[in-house]
Amino acid sequence: MEKPFLYWCLCASALGFALMGLDKHKAKAGQWRIKERTFFLIALLGGTPGAILGMYAFRHKTRHGKFKWGLPALLLLQLGLLWFRWEYGTQLL
């Protein structure tokens, strides 16, 4: 795996984790909230592991089906795509 891709995923995961914590804090304080689509956008951009870790570390959004099942499903899809890319590489081009 290329290093820039790995760094990108680590940064996106850190952002997803931090956003879960921030949104939990804001929810407790009754302040503005981060839109759900923002979480999924960060996850789509490679931050799924961090978003999932943040979801359970902060016990935030764990009752919402689209997060409880959607983020792990997205992670499995992303891992499948990575495996497919690793296995078949540029043979498809």
N, CA, C and O atoms as a printed pandas DataFrame, in Angstrom:
     atom_number atom_name residue_name chain_id  residue_number  x_coord  y_coord  z_coord
0              1         N          MET        A               1    0.840   -1.168    0.000
1              2        CA          MET        A               1    0.000    0.000    0.000
2              3         C          MET        A               1    0.891    1.239    0.000
3              4         O          MET        A               1    1.927    1.272    0.665
4              5         N          GLU        A               2    0.489    2.222   -0.729
5              6        CA          GLU        A               2    1.293    3.428   -0.837
6              7         C          GLU        A               2    1.175    4.271    0.428
7              8         O          GLU        A               2    0.112    4.353    1.043
8              9         N          LYS        A               3    2.292    4.894    0.802
9             10        CA          LYS        A               3    2.311    5.686    2.029
10            11         C          LYS        A               3    1.346    6.870    2.004
11            12         O          LYS        A               3    0.663    7.099    3.002
12            13         N          PRO        A               4    1.257    7.634    0.909
13            14        CA          PRO        A               4    0.306    8.754    0.925
14            15         C          PRO        A               4   -1.137    8.306    1.179
15            16         O          PRO        A               4   -1.893    8.990    1.871
16            17         N          PHE        A               5   -1.507    7.165    0.621
17            18        CA          PHE        A               5   -2.852    6.645    0.848
18            19         C          PHE        A               5   -3.046    6.287    2.319
19            20         O          PHE        A               5   -4.091    6.576    2.901
20            21         N          LEU        A               6   -2.044    5.663    2.910
21            22        CA          LEU        A               6   -2.103    5.300    4.320
22            23         C          LEU        A               6   -2.213    6.549    5.199
23            24         O          LEU        A               6   -3.016    6.582    6.131
24            25         N          TYR        A               7   -1.413    7.570    4.906
25            26        CA          TYR        A               7   -1.464    8.816    5.668
26            27         C          TYR        A               7   -2.826    9.487    5.520
27            28         O          TYR        A               7   -3.374   10.025    6.482
28            29         N          TRP        A               8   -3.361    9.449    4.308
29            30        CA          TRP        A               8   -4.685   10.028    4.058
30            31         C          TRP        A               8   -5.725    9.335    4.939
31            32         O          TRP        A               8   -6.531    9.998    5.592
32            33         N          CYS        A               9   -5.705    8.008    4.957
33            34        CA          CYS        A               9   -6.680    7.259    5.749
34            35         C          CYS        A               9   -6.508    7.497    7.245
35            36         O          CYS        A               9   -7.492    7.577    7.980
36            37         N          LEU        A              10   -5.270    7.611    7.694
37            38        CA          LEU        A              10   -5.028    7.894    9.109
38            39         C          LEU        A              10   -5.561    9.273    9.498
39            40         O          LEU        A              10   -6.169    9.431   10.556
40            41         N          CYS        A              11   -5.335   10.258    8.650
41            42        CA          CYS        A              11   -5.835   11.612    8.928
42            43         C          CYS        A              11   -7.359   11.651    8.893
43            44         O          CYS        A              11   -7.983   12.268    9.756
44            45         N          ALA        A              12   -7.957   11.000    7.908
45            46        CA          ALA        A              12   -9.416   10.962    7.812
46            47         C          ALA        A              12  -10.007   10.225    9.009
47            48         O          ALA        A              12  -11.051   10.625    9.526
48            49         N          SER        A              13   -9.360    9.165    9.450
49            50        CA          SER        A              13   -9.838    8.417   10.618
50            51         C          SER        A              13   -9.723    9.265   11.887
51            52         O          SER        A              13  -10.623    9.257   12.726
52            53         N          ALA        A              14   -8.632    9.984   12.021
53            54        CA          ALA        A              14   -8.471   10.866   13.180
54            55         C          ALA        A              14   -9.555   11.948   13.178
55            56         O          ALA        A              14  -10.095   12.294   14.229
56            57         N          LEU        A              15   -9.866   12.471   12.008
57            58        CA          LEU        A              15  -10.923   13.471   11.897
58            59         C          LEU        A              15  -12.279   12.866   12.243
59            60         O          LEU        A              15  -13.057   13.479   12.974
60            61         N          GLY        A              16  -12.570   11.685   11.733
61            62        CA          GLY        A              16  -13.836   11.020   12.057
62            63         C          GLY        A              16  -13.978   10.760   13.545
63            64         O          GLY        A              16  -15.049   10.961   14.118
64            65         N          PHE        A              17  -12.900   10.315   14.168
65            66        CA          PHE        A              17  -12.897   10.066   15.612
66            67         C          PHE        A              17  -13.156   11.363   16.375
67            68         O          PHE        A              17  -13.993   11.408   17.277
68            69         N          ALA        A              18  -12.428   12.420   16.003
69            70        CA          ALA        A              18  -12.565   13.708   16.684
70            71         C          ALA        A              18  -13.968   14.295   16.505
71            72         O          ALA        A              18  -14.526   14.867   17.440
72            73         N          LEU        A              19  -14.527   14.155   15.318
73            74        CA          LEU        A              19  -15.868   14.684   15.078
74            75         C          LEU        A              19  -16.915   13.962   15.916
75            76         O          LEU        A              19  -17.870   14.586   16.379
76            77         N          MET        A              20  -16.754   12.670   16.117
77            78        CA          MET        A              20  -17.682   11.930   16.983
78            79         C          MET        A              20  -17.617   12.470   18.410
79            80         O          MET        A              20  -18.646   12.665   19.057
80            81         N          GLY        A              21  -16.402   12.707   18.889
81            82        CA          GLY        A              21  -16.240   13.255   20.236
82            83         C          GLY        A              21  -16.800   14.656   20.354
83            84         O          GLY        A              21  -17.460   14.983   21.340
84            85         N          LEU        A              22  -16.542   15.487   19.359
85            86        CA          LEU        A              22  -17.039   16.861   19.365
86            87         C          LEU        A              22  -18.563   16.881   19.322
87            88         O          LEU        A              22  -19.197   17.639   20.056
88            89         N          ASP        A              23  -19.146   16.055   18.469
89            90        CA          ASP        A              23  -20.598   16.032   18.356
90            91         C          ASP        A              23  -21.241   15.530   19.643
91            92         O          ASP        A              23  -22.295   16.029   20.037
92            93         N          LYS        A              24  -20.633   14.561   20.299
93            94        CA          LYS        A              24  -21.147   14.070   21.578
94            95         C          LYS        A              24  -21.111   15.187   22.619
95            96         O          LYS        A              24  -22.065   15.376   23.374
96            97         N          HIS        A              25  -20.008   15.917   22.649
97            98        CA          HIS        A              25  -19.873   17.034   23.583
98            99         C          HIS        A              25  -20.941   18.096   23.303
99           100         O          HIS        A              25  -21.581   18.598   24.227
100          101         N          LYS        A              26  -21.123   18.427   22.041
101          102        CA          LYS        A              26  -22.113   19.432   21.661
102          103         C          LYS        A              26  -23.530   18.955   21.982
103          104         O          LYS        A              26  -24.375   19.757   22.377
104          105         N          ALA        A              27  -23.793   17.674   21.819
105          106        CA          ALA        A              27  -25.118   17.134   22.120
106          107         C          ALA        A              27  -25.423   17.258   23.606
107          108         O          ALA        A              27  -26.538   17.622   23.981
108          109         N          LYS        A              28  -24.452   16.961   24.450
109          110        CA          LYS        A              28  -24.648   17.071   25.894
110          111         C          LYS        A              28  -24.867   18.523   26.321
111          112         O          LYS        A              28  -25.624   18.801   27.252
112          113         N          ALA        A              29  -24.190   19.446   25.622
113          114        CA          ALA        A              29  -24.286   20.859   25.967
114          115         C          ALA        A              29  -25.494   21.537   25.321
115          116         O          ALA        A              29  -25.766   22.705   25.594
116          117         N          GLY        A              30  -26.214   20.818   24.471
117          118        CA          GLY        A              30  -27.375   21.385   23.802
118          119         C          GLY        A              30  -27.017   22.407   22.735
119          120         O          GLY        A              30  -27.800   23.315   22.456
120          121         N          GLN        A              31  -25.854   22.269   22.145
121          122        CA          GLN        A              31  -25.388   23.211   21.128
122          123         C          GLN        A              31  -25.594   22.647   19.732
123          124         O          GLN        A              31  -26.176   21.576   19.556
124          125         N          TRP        A              32  -25.099   23.397   18.729
125          126        CA          TRP        A              32  -25.212   22.971   17.334
126          127         C          TRP        A              32  -24.633   21.585   17.163
127          128         O          TRP        A              32  -23.761   21.163   17.923
128          129         N          ARG        A              33  -25.121   20.887   16.167
129          130        CA          ARG        A              33  -24.680   19.512   15.937
130          131         C          ARG        A              33  -24.044   19.384   14.562
131          132         O          ARG        A              33  -24.318   20.173   13.658
132          133         N          ILE        A              34  -23.210   18.398   14.423
133          134        CA          ILE        A              34  -22.589   18.081   13.141
134          135         C          ILE        A              34  -23.590   17.253   12.340
135          136         O          ILE        A              34  -24.193   16.318   12.868
136          137         N          LYS        A              35  -23.762   17.595   11.075
137          138        CA          LYS        A              35  -24.725   16.884   10.241
138          139         C          LYS        A              35  -24.271   15.442   10.031
139          140         O          LYS        A              35  -23.080   15.154    9.917
140          141         N          GLU        A              36  -25.252   14.551    9.984
141          142        CA          GLU        A              36  -24.949   13.132    9.800
142          143         C          GLU        A              36  -24.239   12.884    8.478
143          144         O          GLU        A              36  -23.372   12.013    8.395
144          145         N          ARG        A              37  -24.589   13.626    7.461
145          146        CA          ARG        A              37  -23.931   13.420    6.169
146          147         C          ARG        A              37  -22.443   13.768    6.230
147          148         O          ARG        A              37  -21.651   13.244    5.448
148          149         N          THR        A              38  -22.065   14.649    7.154
149          150        CA          THR        A              38  -20.644   14.973    7.328
150          151         C          THR        A              38  -19.880   13.747    7.813
151          152         O          THR        A              38  -18.782   13.462    7.337
152          153         N          PHE        A              39  -20.470   13.025    8.767
153          154        CA          PHE        A              39  -19.830   11.800    9.259
154          155         C          PHE        A              39  -19.645   10.790    8.130
155          156         O          PHE        A              39  -18.587   10.174    7.998
156          157         N          PHE        A              40  -20.690   10.632    7.320
157          158        CA          PHE        A              40  -20.609    9.659    6.230
158          159         C          PHE        A              40  -19.658   10.125    5.132
159          160         O          PHE        A              40  -19.015    9.296    4.487
160          161         N          LEU        A              41  -19.556   11.423    4.907
161          162        CA          LEU        A              41  -18.599   11.940    3.920
162          163         C          LEU        A              41  -17.173   11.643    4.368
163          164         O          LEU        A              41  -16.356   11.173    3.576
164          165         N          ILE        A              42  -16.875   11.915    5.630
165          166        CA          ILE        A              42  -15.539   11.618    6.167
166          167         C          ILE        A              42  -15.271   10.119    6.072
167          168         O          ILE        A              42  -14.166    9.705    5.720
168          169         N          ALA        A              43  -16.278    9.305    6.385
169          170        CA          ALA        A              43  -16.120    7.850    6.302
170          171         C          ALA        A              43  -15.853    7.418    4.861
171          172         O          ALA        A              43  -14.977    6.590    4.611
172          173         N          LEU        A              44  -16.604    7.975    3.917
173          174        CA          LEU        A              44  -16.388    7.629    2.508
174          175         C          LEU        A              44  -14.997    8.011    2.026
175          176         O          LEU        A              44  -14.436    7.361    1.144
176          177         N          LEU        A              45  -14.447    9.065    2.605
177          178        CA          LEU        A              45  -13.119    9.538    2.209
178          179         C          LEU        A              45  -11.990    8.802    2.925
179          180         O          LEU        A              45  -10.831    9.209    2.844
180          181         N          GLY        A              46  -12.324    7.728    3.620
181          182        CA          GLY        A              46  -11.290    6.906    4.241
182          183         C          GLY        A              46  -11.280    6.915    5.755
183          184         O          GLY        A              46  -10.432    6.270    6.370
184          185         N          GLY        A              47  -12.205    7.633    6.364
185          186        CA          GLY        A              47  -12.205    7.745    7.817
186          187         C          GLY        A              47  -13.129    6.794    8.541
187          188         O          GLY        A              47  -13.460    7.020    9.705
188          189         N          THR        A              48  -13.547    5.745    7.882
189          190        CA          THR        A              48  -14.490    4.804    8.497
190          191         C          THR        A              48  -13.945    4.181    9.786
191          192         O          THR        A              48  -14.678    4.126   10.773
192          193         N          PRO        A              49  -12.690    3.708    9.824
193          194        CA          PRO        A              49  -12.212    3.104   11.084
194          195         C          PRO        A              49  -12.268    4.078   12.267
195          196         O          PRO        A              49  -12.676    3.696   13.364
196          197         N          GLY        A              50  -11.866    5.311   12.053
197          198        CA          GLY        A              50  -11.902    6.301   13.126
198          199         C          GLY        A              50  -13.304    6.656   13.557
199          200         O          GLY        A              50  -13.571    6.845   14.744
200          201         N          ALA        A              51  -14.211    6.749   12.581
201          202        CA          ALA        A              51  -15.606    7.059   12.912
202          203         C          ALA        A              51  -16.222    5.935   13.745
203          204         O          ALA        A              51  -16.950    6.194   14.703
204          205         N          ILE        A              52  -15.929    4.693   13.377
205          206        CA          ILE        A              52  -16.455    3.560   14.147
206          207         C          ILE        A              52  -15.852    3.539   15.546
207          208         O          ILE        A              52  -16.569    3.345   16.528
208          209         N          LEU        A              53  -14.547    3.737   15.643
209          210        CA          LEU        A              53  -13.907    3.776   16.965
210          211         C          LEU        A              53  -14.474    4.906   17.815
211          212         O          LEU        A              53  -14.741    4.721   19.003
212          213         N          GLY        A              54  -14.655    6.067   17.212
213          214        CA          GLY        A              54  -15.220    7.199   17.935
214          215         C          GLY        A              54  -16.645    6.953   18.376
215          216         O          GLY        A              54  -17.048    7.350   19.469
216          217         N          MET        A              55  -17.409    6.293   17.513
217          218        CA          MET        A              55  -18.802    5.996   17.826
218          219         C          MET        A              55  -18.891    5.169   19.114
219          220         O          MET        A              55  -19.736    5.438   19.969
220          221         N          TYR        A              56  -18.032    4.179   19.249
221          222        CA          TYR        A              56  -18.079    3.322   20.439
222          223         C          TYR        A              56  -17.285    3.904   21.608
223          224         O          TYR        A              56  -17.663    3.695   22.761
224          225         N          ALA        A              57  -16.210    4.618   21.345
225          226        CA          ALA        A              57  -15.433    5.215   22.435
226          227         C          ALA        A              57  -16.243    6.288   23.165
227          228         O          ALA        A              57  -16.175    6.400   24.389
228          229         N          PHE        A              58  -17.011    7.075   22.402
229          230        CA          PHE        A              58  -17.808    8.144   22.999
230          231         C          PHE        A              58  -19.262    7.731   23.231
231          232         O          PHE        A              58  -20.064    8.521   23.731
232          233         N          ARG        A              59  -19.597    6.491   22.867
233          234        CA          ARG        A              59  -20.976    5.991   22.967
234          235         C          ARG        A              59  -21.932    6.982   22.315
235          236         O          ARG        A              59  -22.902    7.442   22.917
236          237         N          HIS        A              60  -21.623    7.286   21.087
237          238        CA          HIS        A              60  -22.378    8.293   20.347
238          239         C          HIS        A              60  -22.897    7.694   19.043
239          240         O          HIS        A              60  -22.137    7.105   18.275
240          241         N          LYS        A              61  -24.175    7.846   18.806
241          242        CA          LYS        A              61  -24.847    7.375   17.591
242          243         C          LYS        A              61  -24.912    5.848   17.523
243          244         O          LYS        A              61  -25.144    5.294   16.449
244          245         N          THR        A              62  -24.714    5.175   18.626
245          246        CA          THR        A              62  -24.729    3.709   18.613
246          247         C          THR        A              62  -26.137    3.139   18.515
247          248         O          THR        A              62  -26.302    1.957   18.215
248          249         N          ARG        A              63  -27.142    3.947   18.759
249          250        CA          ARG        A              63  -28.531    3.487   18.655
250          251         C          ARG        A              63  -29.131    3.791   17.279
251          252         O          ARG        A              63  -30.220    3.319   16.953
252          253         N          HIS        A              64  -28.435    4.560   16.497
253          254        CA          HIS        A              64  -28.914    4.904   15.156
254          255         C          HIS        A              64  -28.511    3.788   14.192
255          256         O          HIS        A              64  -27.325    3.517   14.003
256          257         N          GLY        A              65  -29.497    3.154   13.595
257          258        CA          GLY        A              65  -29.236    2.026   12.705
258          259         C          GLY        A              65  -28.314    2.362   11.554
259          260         O          GLY        A              65  -27.468    1.552   11.173
260          261         N          LYS        A              66  -28.473    3.564   10.994
261          262        CA          LYS        A              66  -27.618    3.896    9.847
262          263         C          LYS        A              66  -26.154    4.042   10.245
263          264         O          LYS        A              66  -25.267    3.891    9.406
264          265         N          PHE        A              67  -25.896    4.331   11.508
265          266        CA          PHE        A              67  -24.512    4.376   11.977
266          267         C          PHE        A              67  -24.076    2.998   12.473
267          268         O          PHE        A              67  -22.993    2.521   12.137
268          269         N          LYS        A              68  -24.928    2.370   13.270
269          270        CA          LYS        A              68  -24.591    1.078   13.864
270          271         C          LYS        A              68  -24.315    0.023   12.790
271          272         O          LYS        A              68  -23.408   -0.796   12.939
272          273         N          TRP        A              69  -25.091    0.047   11.719
273          274        CA          TRP        A              69  -24.933   -0.937   10.644
274          275         C          TRP        A              69  -24.290   -0.329    9.404
275          276         O          TRP        A              69  -23.579   -1.016    8.670
276          277         N          GLY        A              70  -24.536    0.947    9.171
277          278        CA          GLY        A              70  -24.034    1.587    7.956
278          279         C          GLY        A              70  -22.524    1.763    7.916
279          280         O          GLY        A              70  -21.888    1.484    6.899
280          281         N          LEU        A              71  -21.956    2.223    9.014
281          282        CA          LEU        A              71  -20.501    2.417    9.028
282          283         C          LEU        A              71  -19.741    1.093    8.905
283          284         O          LEU        A              71  -18.798    1.014    8.118
284          285         N          PRO        A              72  -20.120    0.045    9.657
285          286        CA          PRO        A              72  -19.425   -1.239    9.456
286          287         C          PRO        A              72  -19.618   -1.794    8.038
287          288         O          PRO        A              72  -18.698   -2.382    7.469
288          289         N          ALA        A              73  -20.814   -1.606    7.472
289          290        CA          ALA        A              73  -21.048   -2.073    6.100
290          291         C          ALA        A              73  -20.156   -1.309    5.119
291          292         O          ALA        A              73  -19.605   -1.886    4.182
292          293         N          LEU        A              74  -20.027   -0.013    5.350
293          294        CA          LEU        A              74  -19.150    0.799    4.494
294          295         C          LEU        A              74  -17.697    0.350    4.632
295          296         O          LEU        A              74  -16.966    0.285    3.644
296          297         N          LEU        A              75  -17.285    0.043    5.852
297          298        CA          LEU        A              75  -15.921   -0.435    6.078
298          299         C          LEU        A              75  -15.677   -1.756    5.343
299          300         O          LEU        A              75  -14.630   -1.940    4.722
300          301         N          LEU        A              76  -16.639   -2.667    5.416
301          302        CA          LEU        A              76  -16.495   -3.940    4.699
302          303         C          LEU        A              76  -16.413   -3.722    3.194
303          304         O          LEU        A              76  -15.629   -4.381    2.511
304          305         N          LEU        A              77  -17.208   -2.811    2.682
305          306        CA          LEU        A              77  -17.154   -2.481    1.258
306          307         C          LEU        A              77  -15.792   -1.912    0.880
307          308         O          LEU        A              77  -15.208   -2.297   -0.133
308          309         N          GLN        A              78  -15.293   -0.993    1.703
309          310        CA          GLN        A              78  -13.986   -0.394    1.434
310          311         C          GLN        A              78  -12.873   -1.434    1.501
311          312         O          GLN        A              78  -11.969   -1.430    0.665
312          313         N          LEU        A              79  -12.932   -2.323    2.487
313          314        CA          LEU        A              79  -11.922   -3.381    2.587
314          315         C          LEU        A              79  -12.000   -4.326    1.396
315          316         O          LEU        A              79  -10.976   -4.790    0.895
316          317         N          GLY        A              80  -13.219   -4.610    0.945
317          318        CA          GLY        A              80  -13.389   -5.444   -0.239
318          319         C          GLY        A              80  -12.796   -4.788   -1.482
319          320         O          GLY        A              80  -12.158   -5.450   -2.300
320          321         N          LEU        A              81  -13.010   -3.492   -1.614
321          322        CA          LEU        A              81  -12.433   -2.767   -2.751
322          323         C          LEU        A              81  -10.913   -2.733   -2.683
323          324         O          LEU        A              81  -10.240   -2.858   -3.706
324          325         N          LEU        A              82  -10.370   -2.565   -1.481
325          326        CA          LEU        A              82   -8.908   -2.598   -1.319
326          327         C          LEU        A              82   -8.351   -3.968   -1.675
327          328         O          LEU        A              82   -7.327   -4.076   -2.350
328          329         N          TRP        A              83   -9.036   -5.020   -1.215
329          330        CA          TRP        A              83   -8.594   -6.366   -1.551
330          331         C          TRP        A              83   -8.640   -6.581   -3.061
331          332         O          TRP        A              83   -7.703   -7.118   -3.651
332          333         N          PHE        A              84   -9.742   -6.156   -3.676
333          334        CA          PHE        A              84   -9.894   -6.320   -5.118
334          335         C          PHE        A              84   -8.782   -5.578   -5.856
335          336         O          PHE        A              84   -8.205   -6.105   -6.807
336          337         N          ARG        A              85   -8.484   -4.365   -5.420
337          338        CA          ARG        A              85   -7.410   -3.568   -6.030
338          339         C          ARG        A              85   -6.061   -4.258   -5.835
339          340         O          ARG        A              85   -5.236   -4.296   -6.747
340          341         N          TRP        A              86   -5.847   -4.798   -4.642
341          342        CA          TRP        A              86   -4.584   -5.485   -4.326
342          343         C          TRP        A              86   -4.448   -6.750   -5.174
343          344         O          TRP        A              86   -3.379   -7.033   -5.715
344          345         N          GLU        A              87   -5.531   -7.501   -5.281
345          346        CA          GLU        A              87   -5.512   -8.783   -5.967
346          347         C          GLU        A              87   -5.383   -8.625   -7.486
347          348         O          GLU        A              87   -4.611   -9.332   -8.133
348          349         N          TYR        A              88   -6.143   -7.699   -8.031
349          350        CA          TYR        A              88   -6.196   -7.588   -9.478
350          351         C          TYR        A              88   -5.460   -6.367  -10.040
351          352         O          TYR        A              88   -5.145   -6.326  -11.229
352          353         N          GLY        A              89   -5.191   -5.395   -9.204
353          354        CA          GLY        A              89   -4.395   -4.239   -9.584
354          355         C          GLY        A              89   -4.824   -3.587  -10.883
355          356         O          GLY        A              89   -5.995   -3.258  -11.070
356          357         N          THR        A              90   -3.882   -3.408  -11.762
357          358        CA          THR        A              90   -4.157   -2.708  -13.015
358          359         C          THR        A              90   -4.505   -3.681  -14.143
359          360         O          THR        A              90   -4.547   -3.282  -15.306
360          361         N          GLN        A              91   -4.751   -4.927  -13.823
361          362        CA          GLN        A              91   -5.097   -5.899  -14.853
362          363         C          GLN        A              91   -6.427   -5.532  -15.531
363          364         O          GLN        A              91   -6.682   -5.941  -16.664
364          365         N          LEU        A              92   -7.250   -4.777  -14.850
365          366        CA          LEU        A              92   -8.561   -4.430  -15.391
366          367         C          LEU        A              92   -8.493   -3.269  -16.377
367          368         O          LEU        A              92   -9.428   -3.059  -17.149
368          369         N          LEU        A              93   -7.419   -2.529  -16.359
369          370        CA          LEU        A              93   -7.311   -1.340  -17.211
370          371         C          LEU        A              93   -6.906   -1.657  -18.622
371          372         O          LEU        A              93   -6.778   -0.751  -19.445
